[in-house]
Amino acid sequence: ITWKELSDYSFLGEFDLLRLSRADVRNDDWAKPAHREATVKFFKLCRAREELTRVEVEVRRLRTAVYNEEQEVRGVINRLMETDPKLGIELQRQHRQRTAINAIHIHRLNKIEASAGYAG
C-alpha cells in the first residue's frame, strides 16, 4: 500500500459517521479519490493564476522602485559633491555596489518580462 492510498483511506475514514447516516455518501463523486485529486489540482491552478498576477504587479513595483531610487540617489550625490565632497564620494562608492545589485535585479526582471506567459 502506498502513502497516497493510505491517505485516501484515512480521508474516507473520517466519514464513518456519515456512513451510518441515511444515505451512504462514500459512493458520491466528491468521495472518490480521482474527483478529490481533480478538485485539489483545480484550486492549485486557481492559486497559481493569482500568483502570476501578483508577480506581474511586483515586477512593475520593483522596477519602479529601482528607477526612483537611482534618480534620487544621483541627485543627492550631485548636491553633496558641491556641499560636502568627501561625503559625496563615499556615498558614490557605496552607491556603485547598490547599482551592481540592482543591475542583477533588472536583468532578472527583463527575463521575466520576456517569458512567454508574462502578461504584465
C-alpha positions as a Markdown table, in Angstrom:
| # | Residue | x | y | z |
|---|---|---|---|---|
| 1 | Ile | 0.0 | 0.0 | 0.0 |
| 2 | Thr | 1.3 | 3.4 | -0.9 |
| 3 | Trp | 1.2 | 6.6 | 1.2 |
| 4 | Lys | -1.2 | 8.1 | -1.2 |
| 5 | Glu | -3.6 | 5.1 | -0.9 |
| 6 | Leu | -3.3 | 5.2 | 2.8 |
| 7 | Ser | -4.1 | 8.9 | 2.9 |
| 8 | Asp | -7.2 | 8.3 | 0.7 |
| 9 | Tyr | -8.4 | 5.7 | 3.0 |
| 10 | Ser | -7.9 | 7.8 | 6.0 |
| 11 | Phe | -9.8 | 10.6 | 4.3 |
| 12 | Leu | -12.8 | 8.4 | 3.8 |
| 13 | Gly | -12.4 | 7.0 | 7.4 |
| 14 | Glu | -13.2 | 10.5 | 8.6 |
| 15 | Phe | -16.7 | 10.0 | 7.3 |
| 16 | Asp | -17.6 | 6.9 | 9.3 |
| 17 | Leu | -20.3 | 9.0 | 11.0 |
| 18 | Leu | -21.7 | 9.8 | 7.6 |
| 19 | Arg | -21.7 | 6.2 | 6.5 |
| 20 | Leu | -24.1 | 5.4 | 9.3 |
| 21 | Ser | -26.5 | 8.1 | 8.2 |
| 22 | Arg | -29.5 | 7.6 | 6.0 |
| 23 | Ala | -27.6 | 7.9 | 2.7 |
| 24 | Asp | -24.1 | 6.3 | 2.2 |
| 25 | Val | -22.0 | 9.2 | 0.9 |
| 26 | Arg | -19.0 | 7.1 | 0.2 |
| 27 | Asn | -20.2 | 6.5 | -3.3 |
| 28 | Asp | -20.8 | 10.2 | -4.1 |
| 29 | Asp | -18.5 | 11.8 | -6.6 |
| 30 | Trp | -16.7 | 14.0 | -4.0 |
| 31 | Ala | -15.7 | 10.9 | -2.0 |
| 32 | Lys | -13.9 | 9.3 | -5.0 |
| 33 | Pro | -10.1 | 9.8 | -5.0 |
| 34 | Ala | -10.0 | 10.9 | -8.6 |
| 35 | His | -12.5 | 13.6 | -8.1 |
| 36 | Arg | -10.8 | 14.9 | -4.9 |
| 37 | Glu | -7.5 | 15.0 | -6.8 |
| 38 | Ala | -9.1 | 16.9 | -9.6 |
| 39 | Thr | -10.6 | 19.4 | -7.2 |
| 40 | Val | -7.2 | 19.9 | -5.4 |
| 41 | Lys | -5.5 | 20.5 | -8.8 |
| 42 | Phe | -8.2 | 22.9 | -9.8 |
| 43 | Phe | -7.7 | 25.0 | -6.7 |
| 44 | Lys | -3.9 | 24.8 | -7.1 |
| 45 | Leu | -4.3 | 26.1 | -10.6 |
| 46 | Cys | -6.5 | 29.0 | -9.3 |
| 47 | Arg | -3.8 | 29.9 | -6.8 |
| 48 | Ala | -1.1 | 29.7 | -9.5 |
| 49 | Arg | -3.1 | 32.2 | -11.6 |
| 50 | Glu | -3.4 | 34.5 | -8.6 |
| 51 | Glu | 0.3 | 34.2 | -8.0 |
| 52 | Leu | 1.1 | 35.1 | -11.6 |
| 53 | Thr | -1.0 | 38.3 | -11.2 |
| 54 | Arg | 0.9 | 39.1 | -8.0 |
| 55 | Val | 4.3 | 38.5 | -9.8 |
| 56 | Glu | 3.3 | 40.9 | -12.6 |
| 57 | Val | 2.4 | 43.6 | -10.0 |
| 58 | Glu | 5.7 | 43.0 | -8.1 |
| 59 | Val | 7.8 | 43.2 | -11.3 |
| 60 | Arg | 6.4 | 46.6 | -12.0 |
| 61 | Arg | 6.8 | 47.8 | -8.4 |
| 62 | Leu | 10.4 | 46.6 | -8.2 |
| 63 | Arg | 11.4 | 48.2 | -11.5 |
| 64 | Thr | 9.8 | 51.5 | -10.5 |
| 65 | Ala | 11.5 | 51.4 | -7.1 |
| 66 | Val | 14.9 | 50.7 | -8.6 |
| 67 | Tyr | 14.4 | 53.6 | -11.1 |
| 68 | Asn | 13.2 | 56.0 | -8.4 |
| 69 | Glu | 16.0 | 55.2 | -6.0 |
| 70 | Glu | 18.6 | 55.6 | -8.8 |
| 71 | Gln | 17.2 | 59.1 | -9.6 |
| 72 | Glu | 17.0 | 60.2 | -6.0 |
| 73 | Val | 20.5 | 59.0 | -5.0 |
| 74 | Arg | 22.1 | 60.5 | -8.1 |
| 75 | Gly | 20.5 | 63.8 | -7.2 |
| 76 | Val | 21.7 | 63.6 | -3.6 |
| 77 | Ile | 25.3 | 62.7 | -4.7 |
| 78 | Asn | 25.3 | 65.7 | -7.1 |
| 79 | Arg | 24.3 | 68.0 | -4.3 |
| 80 | Leu | 26.8 | 66.5 | -1.9 |
| 81 | Met | 29.6 | 66.9 | -4.4 |
| 82 | Glu | 29.0 | 70.7 | -4.2 |
| 83 | Thr | 28.5 | 71.0 | -0.4 |
| 84 | Asp | 30.5 | 68.1 | 1.1 |
| 85 | Pro | 32.7 | 66.3 | -1.5 |
| 86 | Lys | 34.1 | 63.7 | 0.9 |
| 87 | Leu | 30.6 | 62.5 | 1.9 |
| 88 | Gly | 29.5 | 62.7 | -1.8 |
| 89 | Ile | 32.5 | 60.5 | -2.8 |
| 90 | Glu | 31.7 | 58.0 | 0.0 |
| 91 | Leu | 28.0 | 57.8 | -1.0 |
| 92 | Gln | 29.0 | 57.4 | -4.6 |
| 93 | Arg | 31.3 | 54.5 | -3.7 |
| 94 | Gln | 28.5 | 52.8 | -1.7 |
| 95 | His | 26.0 | 53.5 | -4.5 |
| 96 | Arg | 28.2 | 51.7 | -7.0 |
| 97 | Gln | 27.7 | 48.5 | -5.1 |
| 98 | Arg | 24.0 | 49.0 | -4.9 |
| 99 | Thr | 23.8 | 49.8 | -8.6 |
| 100 | Ala | 25.6 | 46.5 | -9.4 |
| 101 | Ile | 23.0 | 44.6 | -7.3 |
| 102 | Asn | 20.2 | 46.5 | -8.9 |
| 103 | Ala | 21.6 | 45.6 | -12.3 |
| 104 | Ile | 21.2 | 41.9 | -11.4 |
| 105 | His | 17.6 | 42.6 | -10.4 |
| 106 | Ile | 16.8 | 44.5 | -13.6 |
| 107 | His | 18.4 | 41.6 | -15.7 |
| 108 | Arg | 16.1 | 39.1 | -13.9 |
| 109 | Leu | 13.1 | 41.4 | -14.4 |
| 110 | Asn | 13.9 | 41.6 | -18.1 |
| 111 | Lys | 14.0 | 37.8 | -18.3 |
| 112 | Ile | 10.6 | 37.5 | -16.5 |
| 113 | Glu | 9.1 | 40.1 | -18.8 |
| 114 | Ala | 10.5 | 38.3 | -21.9 |
| 115 | Ser | 9.0 | 35.0 | -20.8 |
| 116 | Ala | 6.1 | 33.6 | -22.9 |
| 117 | Gly | 3.5 | 33.6 | -20.2 |
| 118 | Tyr | 4.1 | 37.1 | -18.9 |
| 119 | Ala | 1.2 | 39.5 | -19.5 |
| 120 | Gly | 2.4 | 42.4 | -17.3 |
